[in-house]
Amino acid sequence: MEKNPITPGKTTIAIDVLLTIARLTTSSVPGVSRLSKLPSRRMKNLFRGRGLEDGIQVEVEDDTVYVDLYVILEPDVNIREVGQSIQSIVSRAIIDMIGMQVGRINVHVDDIDYPPENGI
């Protein structure tokens, strides 16, 4: 006898859930200062029908998740290592928490958060 019989039906995940997972996971990666803004309002119009939030674009096609992350990093970090860490951690979070396949995680480093110099 099965303890948890499979019930017919469907579970749907809101794009906002994917955006939240991507945002919180990315922000927790050492070396990430903050998420950046998406390129521009005009660019947002090109991405209609996709999940958008400041610094994050999520698209789902055939139960596969595609993510673009726009980040600003802390100074004195290895940009390549931080980018790879973001890709790995965000991918793992989506797979573990939602159980969906990840097609790609693109990381766009928009800037480095250098402290302002005195007198400028």
ChimeraX attribute file (.defattr): number of C-alpha atoms within 10 A of each C-alpha:
attribute: neighborCount
match mode: 1-to-1
recipient: residues
	/A:1	4
	/A:2	5
	/A:3	5
	/A:4	6
	/A:5	7
	/A:6	7
	/A:7	6
	/A:8	5
	/A:9	5
	/A:10	5
	/A:11	5
	/A:12	6
	/A:13	9
	/A:14	9
	/A:15	17
	/A:16	13
	/A:17	13
	/A:18	22
	/A:19	21
	/A:20	13
	/A:21	18
	/A:22	26
	/A:23	19
	/A:24	11
	/A:25	17
	/A:26	26
	/A:27	16
	/A:28	13
	/A:29	16
	/A:30	13
	/A:31	22
	/A:32	22
	/A:33	18
	/A:34	20
	/A:35	21
	/A:36	19
	/A:37	16
	/A:38	19
	/A:39	12
	/A:40	8
	/A:41	9
	/A:42	8
	/A:43	10
	/A:44	15
	/A:45	9
	/A:46	9
	/A:47	13
	/A:48	9
	/A:49	11
	/A:50	13
	/A:51	18
	/A:52	19
	/A:53	18
	/A:54	15
	/A:55	22
	/A:56	24
	/A:57	22
	/A:58	21
	/A:59	19
	/A:60	18
	/A:61	8
	/A:62	7
	/A:63	12
	/A:64	13
	/A:65	20
	/A:66	17
	/A:67	23
	/A:68	19
	/A:69	28
	/A:70	22
	/A:71	26
	/A:72	20
	/A:73	24
	/A:74	19
	/A:75	15
	/A:76	10
	/A:77	13
	/A:78	11
	/A:79	16
	/A:80	11
	/A:81	11
	/A:82	19
	/A:83	22
	/A:84	13
	/A:85	16
	/A:86	26
	/A:87	20
	/A:88	12
	/A:89	16
	/A:90	22
	/A:91	23
	/A:92	16
	/A:93	16
	/A:94	19
	/A:95	14
	/A:96	11
	/A:97	10
	/A:98	14
	/A:99	12
	/A:100	17
	/A:101	17
	/A:102	17
	/A:103	15
	/A:104	13
	/A:105	20
	/A:106	17
	/A:107	20
	/A:108	14
	/A:109	18
	/A:110	17
	/A:111	16
	/A:112	18
	/A:113	14
	/A:114	10
	/A:115	8
	/A:116	7
	/A:117	6
	/A:118	5
	/A:119	4
	/A:120	4
